[in-house]
């Protein structure tokens, strides 16, 4: 299958698509090593390492690594054939990401070359966007390299915000937020400072646009520096965007500090938005209580889970309870879950069950009280 996928990738007429597809195959191959530890198969057939109903069978072998390196060679060649420097930079950055797992030195070299290609873009606004795209790729495995690339963007910021360059500004903000998302806790305060400074520098098209940019940035920063994220949200001037930002923060904080999450939700001035945020926190609290009770009193845990208002969250709680329940209880819980969300959401739980159990779930599903409605957003207990 990998051979057929490689043939299809190499037949693509667009070198950029070819490079990105081949790099994606490298990522698929190297993923086998990080997903499984207890490999029993010693086969050298790469097809043995394809996902098999949601799982992988086999660890990364020397043969896989050799194959991955060969794919990298072809992906790099396709990227280097691109004449447009912006496209070449993006393609080389994609190949660098794929190379990071098996050849870190090569990945760093590819990043250097991607940065050089981005620097060759003559339009200063487009050059800033190209550099930011490379920084996004670097952030996942080399945050220091991402910081160096953002340093190069700062002198170009003024050009990005002029006249018809607003679309460039939007692309640049998107890449900058993604840099922090990729870097995660490895970002550090310096990188957060850089991204925040540039976000302000390239957003001059109105308060709503700035509010939107700050809201996204705050949602990204909340996992890195909670106080910094809260400061960003409170700096938002648009009430609706600020309410959205506070609600997102409250939801993320709820897993570690419910009191602080409630304080953030109550800081929302719009009564309707505040009520929605508090209802979300109530759902999260019920899910946590149900999880804690599951081993001691499954019936009570199910009662708590079914009190969750949001259908998706209720479905998640029921599936969590079904994971360690007895077969009979799991059938009941999964049948109820199927009344809340589409079947494919429940598939990870269903694929671990036998055909006989699936038939029992189907029988229980059709006997549950209440109308069956096809749209998940309209389903209720």
N, C-alpha and C positions, 0 to 999 in steps of 0.2 A: 504493500500500500504506500509506503514511503517513497519507493521508487516511482510509482505512478504519480504521486503528488509532485515529486521533483520534476518529472517529465512535463507535467502540466505547467508548473511554475516557470520552467525554462522556455516554454513555448509562448509565454506572454510577450506581446510585441512591445509593451511599454517597459523600458529598463527600470524605471522607478518601482512599478508594480512587481516586476520580477525580483528586484533586490529585496523588497519588503516581504514578499511571499517566501523566498528562500530563507530569509532571516527568521521568519515565523516557523519554518520547519525546524531550524536549529533549536529554537526555543522549545518546540514540542519534544524534540529528542532529549534535550538536557533536562526537561521537566521530570523525566522518569527517575532521575537520581534523587531529586528532592522530595518526591511524593512517596517513595517506598524505601524502607530500610531492610526488610526481611525478604530479600530476593532469593528464590530457589532455582530459577531457571538460569542456565548458563548458555542459552542459545545465542548465536550471533546474528540471528535473523531480526532485523529491526522491526518487522511486523509483530514480533512477540512483545514489543513494548508499547504498542498502541493501547489507548484506553479501552478497557473491556467492561461494559456496563458501569461506567462511573469510576473505575479503578484502573490501576496500572499493574502489570505483572512483569517485574524484572527491574534490576538496577542498571545504571548506565555502565556499559562495558567499554573496553578500549576500542572495540570495533565501532561502537556508537560515536565515540569521540573523534575517531578518524573520519567517519562519515560527516559528522557535524562540521569539522574543519574544512572538508572538501566543499560542503555547501556554503560555508562562509567565504571561501575563495570565489565561488561563482557569484554570490551575492555582492561581494566587494567589487568584482569586475563589472557587474551590471551597474552598480552605483557610480563607479568611476567613469562609465561611458556617458553619463548624463552631461550635457554641455551647459545647461542652466545651473549656475552656482548655487542658487537657493534649493533647487531640487536635489542637487548632488549632496549638499550639506545634510538635508533631511534624510536621504537614503543612507548615507554613511553613518549618521547617528543611529538609525534603526539597526544597522548591521552591528554597530558597536554594542548596543544593548544585548543583542543575541550572543555576542562573543564574550560578554562579561563573565558568564558562568564557567566557560571552558578555557578561556585564554585572556586573563585580565590585562596583560601587557598589550596584547593586540587590540583589546577594546579601548585602552587609553590612547594608543596610536591612532585608531580610527576616529576617536573624538577630536584629537588634534587636527586631523585632516578635515573633519567636518567643520570645525571652527574656522580653519583657513578658507574653506569653500564659502562659508557664510560671510566671512570678511571680504570676499571678492565681489559681493553684491554691491553695485554702484549706488543704487537708491538708498539713502540712509535709513528711511523708515522700513523698507523691506529688509535691509541688512539687520536691523534690530530684531525684527520678527524671526529671521533665519537664525540668528544667534540664540534667541530665546528658545526656539525649537530644539536646538542642540543642547542647551542647558537643561531642558526638560528630560531629554534622553539620559544625560549624564547624572542627573540628580539621584536616580535610583541606585546607582552603584559607586558614584564618585562625587559627593556633594561639593568637595573642594573645587573640582573642575567646573561645576555649575556656578559657583561663586565667581570664579575667574571670568567666565563668559558673561555673567551679568555685569561685572565691572566694565566690560567693553560696550555694553548697551547704554550705560548711563550718559555718555556724551552724545548719543544719538536721540535721546528722549525728546528733545525739543522739536526735531524734525518729524517725529511720529505724530505729534498733536496738531499739526498744521493742516488747514484746508481739507482736502479730500482724503486725508490720511486717517480718518476716524476708523475706517475698517481695519487698518493696520493696528490702531490702538486697541481695538477689541481683540484681535488675534494675539497681540502681545500680552495683554492682561490675562488671557486664557492660558497661555504658555507659562506665565509667571506663577499663577496659582497652581498649575500642574507641577511646577518645580517643587513647591513645598509639599504637595501631596505625595510626590515620588520620594522625596527625601525623608519625610516623616520626622521622627524625633532626632534624626541625624542632621536636620537642617541647621540647628543652632541659632542663637539670637542674631548673629551677623547676617545670615542669609535672610532671615525674616525681615530685618531692617532694610536690606537691599530691595526686597520685593515690595515692601510697603512703600518705600520712597519712590520707586519707579511707578507703582500703581497710581500714586498721586500725580506724578510728573506727566504721565501720558493720558490723563483723564481730565479734559477741559471742556467737554461738550455738554455740560449741564449737571446739576445736582443729582438728578435721578440716576444718570449714568455712573456718577461717582458713588452714589449710595449702593447701586447694584454691584459695583466692583468691590466695595468694602465688605458687603455682605458675603460675597463668595470667598473673599480673602479670609474673613473671620471664621467661616465654616472650615476652612483649610487649617488655620492656625490653632483651632481649639484643641487639637490633639497634641500640639507642640508646646503651646504656652497659653493656658486658660486666661490668665489676667490680660495678656496682650489681645487675645481674641475679644474679650469683653470690652476692652477699650476701643477696639475697632468698631464693634457693633454700636456702642454708645456715641461714636462720632458720626454715625449715619444720620443725615438730616431728613430723609424721606421716611415718614412714619410707617408706611407699609413695609418697606425694605427692612427697617429696624425691627419691626415685629417679627418678620420672617427670620431675621438673623438671631434674635433672642430665642425664638422657638427652637431653631436648629441647635443652638448652644445648649438649651435646657435639656433637649433629648439626649445629646451626647454626654452631658455631665451627669445625667440621672444614674448611670451605671456605677458611678463612684461616690456621688454625694447628692442624695435626693433633696436635702434641705436647700442646697445651693441651686439645684435645678429649679425648685419651686420659686425661689427668690427671683431667678431670671425670668421665669414665666410670668410672675406677678408684676415685673417691671414693664411688661407690654401694656401700653396705654389703651389700645383698641379693645373694648370689652369682648367682642366676638373672637378676635385673635387670641386674647388671653384665655378665654374659655377653652378654645381648641388646644392650646398648649398645655393647660392643666389636665384636660381629658387625656391627652397623650401620656402625660406623666402618670396619671392614675392607671392607665393600661399597662405601662411599664412596671409599675409597682405590683400590680396583680400578677403579671407574668413572673416576676421575681419570687413572689410568695408561693405561687404554684410550683415553681421549680424546686423551692426549698422543701415543700411538703410532699413531693412526689414519692419519695421512698417510704415515708411513714404513713401517709393517708392519701392514696391515689384518688379516691372519690372526692375528698375535699379539694385536692389540687385541681381536679377537673372542674369542679364548681367555680373555683376562682378563675380558671382559664376561660370558662364560658361567659364570665362576667365582663371580659374585655370587650370594649365597644368596637374597636377597629377590626374589621374582618381579617386583614392580613396578619395583624399582631396576634389575634386569637388563634389563627391557623398555625402560626409559628409556635405558640405555646402548647397547643394540642399535639403537634408533631414532636416537640421536645419530650412531652410526657409519654408518648407512644414508644419512644426509643428504648426505654428500660422497663416497659410494662409487660405483663404477661400477654401471651398471644391473643387471648380473648379480649382483654382490655385494649390492646393495641388495635385490634380490628375495629372496636367501637370508636376509639379516638380518631383513627384515620378515616373512618366513614363520615364522621362529623366534619372533619377537616375538608373532605371533598365537597361538602355543601357550602363551604366558605370561599374557596379559591379554585382556580383551574387545576385540572388533574396533573399538569406538568409540574406544578409547584410541589405537589406531594410525591412526585416520582422518586426522589432520592430515598424516601422511606418505603415506597411501594416496591422498589426493585430488590429490596432485601427480603421480601416475603415470598413464600411459596405460591404456586399456582392455586393450591387449595385455599390458602389464606386469602388470596386476591378474590376468589369467588365468594368467600364468606363476607369480605368487606363489601363487595358489590351487593350481595343480598341484604346486608344490614343498611347499606346506603339507601336503597329504594324503600325500605320500611320505616325510615325516620320520618317523624311528623313534620308538617310544614310544607309549603310549596317549594318545588325545585325551580330555581330561576337561573338561566344560562349565564347571565352577566355577573362576574364576581363582585363588581362594585354595588350590585343591588341585593346581594344575598344577605340574609339575616337569619339568626336562629329562630 
